[in-house]
């Protein structure tokens, strides 16, 4: 939920089209009005932009909302444990992805991805990371530790910042450094509160941070559905073997707790893929700043579900620890908005200077 590549890999053409004989000069409409200026009688243009932005926000809320409510789904899957849930999630996701690829006629794209060693190797690494993430998160939710699981996704942006420093050798701005330091203080406070290192939260934050970093390395070479399909192809042999082992040992719940439970487990494929499709639709329509703000929607919902539905305990020390984490995230958000505003101002200035020069 922290790094946002363009899922469909689409790019806008930067090549100007040749002018049509007799047409108005480039950048000017037939009435002599600059092409970028508002034109009377054409109110649809700005409305179209607003419509796309609104759709992007709705898709984003849909994606992060479904991810945020995922603990409720795991709750109704009882008595299935974390290992069985994740194994089913992988196998049924592959089948659902195969249906999506058939509908979108993207088998050739998938074949190209599987034949490309660089893409396949990178997505295989991503598959391992997301498997660790899914197992840890499902274990946390199904063992009464959903609050700590939500903490992992609150911490995730801080992990992404640290990856930028240690892996990409980026230089942090002062506010970012302050947020990271405060984040370490929060982990210390929560360690004292829990009486142990919050390993579920840290594992989730690190695994998902690394997953986002690895997926960013793939970039537009593989769209969201292709990436998910390749990852599930890599994981399916182990997942299928796990399902067979659980069934043989008599510990599987897939076929032993009625048709409702059976179909709920099969639905894990849809529940895994649909938010990803929504996220792709949102990322195509919104700037990264907006996506970065929407990402907090999921852990907030997870936190609320843990407190209100699961009735998990929150001591004063834990409230303090979470408060310190939220302070660090507030600082990161302020820094992100300021940097975006500064970048936008610089781009506008550059465009004005370019127009002046011409």
N, C-alpha and C positions, 0 to 999 in steps of 0.2 A: 503494500500500500504506500510507500515513500517515493520511487524513481519512475518516470513516465515517458517511455519511448512511444512513437507514433505506431499504434498496433497494425495499421493496414499498410504502412510503408509508402503511402501516397505522397507525392510532391506536387507543388504548383509549378506550372511552366513559367520560366523566367525569360523565354524567348519571345520577342514581340512578333506579331503576325505582320505580313507584308500589307501595306495599305492598298485598298481597292481603288482603281482609277476613278477619279471624280469624287472620291469620298473626302470628308473633312480631314484636316491634318491630324496626325497622331496626338491623342490627349485632348482633342476638342470635339464636341458634338456637332451635329449638323446645324444647330442653331447658334453656334459660336460660343456656347457655354463650355468651360473646361469640363472634361469628362468626370473629374472627381467631385465637381460641385453639385449641390442638391438641385434637382430639376423639378419644376412645377409639373403637376400631372403624373409624377412618378413616385408616389408615396410608398410604393411597395419595396423599394431598395433598402432603406434603413430597417423596415419592418422585417425583411427577410433575414438580415443580420441578427436582429433581436430574436427571431424565431429559432435560429440555429443555436444561439447562446442559451436560450431557455431549454431547448431540447437537450443540449449538452449538460446543463445543470441537472435536469430531471434524470437523464441516464446515469450521471455520476451519483446522485442520491440513491438511485435504484441499485447500483453496484455496491456502494459502501453500506447501504442499508441492509442488503441481503447478507453481506459479510458480517455486519454487526449483529444480525439476528441469528447467525449460524449456531450459537450455543443452544438456542431453543430446539433446533433440529436434532442436535446430538442428544439432547435431553430425552426427546421422544423415541430415540433409537434404543434406549435401554431395553434389555440388558447387554446389548452389543458393547464390547470394549473398544478401546482406541485402535488396536491393531486390526480388528475385524472391520471397523468402520473405514479406516484408511484403505485397506485392501479392496473393499467393495467400491470405495470412491474412485480408485484408480481404474479398476476393470470396467465399471459402468461409464466412467467418463470417456474411456477410449471408444466404446460403442456409440455413445452420443456424438462424440467428435467425428466419427466415421460417417454418421448420418448427416451432420452439418457439412462436411466436406463433399459428400455426394450431392446435397442440395445446391451448394455453391459451385460445384464442378471444379474443385480445387485439388483434385488428385495429382495433377501434374506438378503443382506447386509443392505439395507434400513430398512427391518423389524427388524433386530437385533438392529439397532440404535434407532428405535422408541420404542422398548421394554426395552432398557437400560435407566433407570430413570436418571442416572448421565449424560449420553450423551444428552438425550432429554431435561433435565433441562438447561444444559449449552448452547445448541443450541437455546433454546427458549429465553434465555437472549441475545444471539448473534443476534437473529432475531429482538428483540426490539431495540438494538443498531444500527443495519444496517438500520432499518426503519427510525429512527431519522436522520441518516446520509443521506439517499437517499432523504428524504423530504427536509432537510435543503439545500442540494446541488442543487436539482432541483429548489427549491424556489429561491436560489441565482442566478442561471443561467437565469431563466425565468423572473426575475425582474430587469435585468440589473446590476447584482452584481457578474459577473463571475470572475472578478479580485480578489475580496475578497474570493470567493470560492476557487480559486487556492491557495490563501495564506494559507487556512486551511490545505492543503496537504503538503505545504512547512513546516508548523509548526509541522505536525504530528510526525516526528522523535524526536523532542524535548519532545513532550508529552510522547512518548514511553520511553525515558530516565527517565523522572520524575516518570512514573509508576514503573520502575525498582527500584527507590529509595524508594518510599513510600509504594509500595505493596510487592515487592520482597525483600526489605531491602538490595538492592545492594549498593556497595560503588562506587562512581563515581571517575574516574580519573580526574586530574586537567584540562585537555583540555575539558572534558565533562562538568565540572562545569562552565568553562568559556563560553561554548556554551549556556548553560541554562541561565546564567545571561544575556548574550547578547540577547537571545531570549526574555526575559522579557523586556529589554530595547526597543526592536523592537516593542513589543505590545504597550508599552507606546507611542512611536513615532506615530504609526499608529492610536492609539486612539485619539491623538491630531489632526492628519491629517483628519480622518473621522468625528471628532466632536462627536464621540460616541465610545463605546467599539466595536471592530470588532467581534460581536457575531456570525455572520455566520462562519467566519474562525475558531473561538475558538470552536464552537459547532461541526464543522466538524472534527477538530483535536482531540478533546477529545472523541467524539463518535467512530471515526475510531480507535483511539489508544486503547480504551477499547475493541472494537470489536476484534482487533488483539490479545489482551491479552486473551480474553475469548476463542477465537478459538484456541489459543496455548494450553489452558488447555485441549481441546479435543484431540489435537495432532493427531497421526496416527490412532486413534480409528474410525475416520470417514473421508473418502476421500472427495475431493472437491465437487464432484457432490452430494454425499450423504448429506454432510453438507448443501449445498444450497437447496436441496430438502426438508430437515427437516425444515429449516428456512422458506421457502415459505409455507410449510404446516401449520406452526404456524401462519403465517401472512395472509394466503388466506381468512379465514372467514371474517376478518375485511376488507380486500381489496375488496372482492366480495360484501359485504354489502355496502361499499362506492360507488362502481360502480352502484349498484342498486339504491342507494339514489340519485346519480347525474343524472341518467337517469330519475328517477321519478320526480325530481325537474326541469327537462328540462335544466340542465346546463352541461350535458355530451356532449362531442364532438365526441365520438367514431363512432357513426352512423349518424352524422348530417353534416359531412363535406366531403363527397365523399369517394369513395373506396380507393383512395390513402392514405388519412389520416387514414382510418380504418386499412389498412394493415401495415402502419408505426407504429401504436400503438401496433398491434399484434406482430410486429417484436421485441418489447422490450424484449420478452422472450429470443430470440436468442442473442440480443445485450447484455443482462445481463450475459448469461451463457458462451458464446464463449470466452470472455477475461479470464474468470476464468479457463476454460479448458487450454487455452494457458499458463496462469500463472502456472498451475500445471505441465505442460510439461516442462516449463522453470526451475521451482524449483527443479525438479528431476535431471536436468542435470548440474546445476550451483551451486557453493558455495554461501553461504549467503552473502558474501562480494559483489559479483557481482550483486546479486539481490538487495542488499541495494543501490548500485549505480544506477541501472536501474530504481528504484522507482521514482527518480527525473524527469524521462522522462515525466510522466503524468502531474504534475503541471506546468512544463515548457510549454508543449503544450497548456494546459488550459489557461495559462497566455498569450501566443501568440495569441490564438484564441480570447480572450477577447479584446486584444488591436487592432489586425489587422482586424478581421471580425466584432466584435460587436462595435468597436470604443469607448470603455469605456475610461473615462478620467483618467489620472494619473498625479496628481500634484507633484510638487517637493518634498513635505513632504512625499507623498506616495512612491516615488522612494527611498527616504532616508530610510523609514521604511522597504521596501522590501530589500534594500541593506544590512541593518543590519541583517535581517533574513538570507539572503544568506551567510553572513559572518559567522553566527552561524553554518549553515549547512556545510560550508567549513571546519570549525574546527572539527565538528563531523566526517566528512568524513576522514580527515587527521588522527584523533584519531583511527577510525575504521581500516584504512589501516595499521597503525603502530601496533595496537594490533594484527591484523591478521598475519602480518609479524613476530612478536615476537612469537606468538603461533606456527606458522609453523616451525620456527627455533628451538623451544623447542622440538617439535615432532620429527624433524630430528635428533636432538642430542640424544633423548631418543632411537630412533631406532638404531643409531650407537652404543650406549652403550649396548643395548640388543644384537646386533650381536657380540660385543666384548666379552661379558660375556659368550656367547655360543661357 
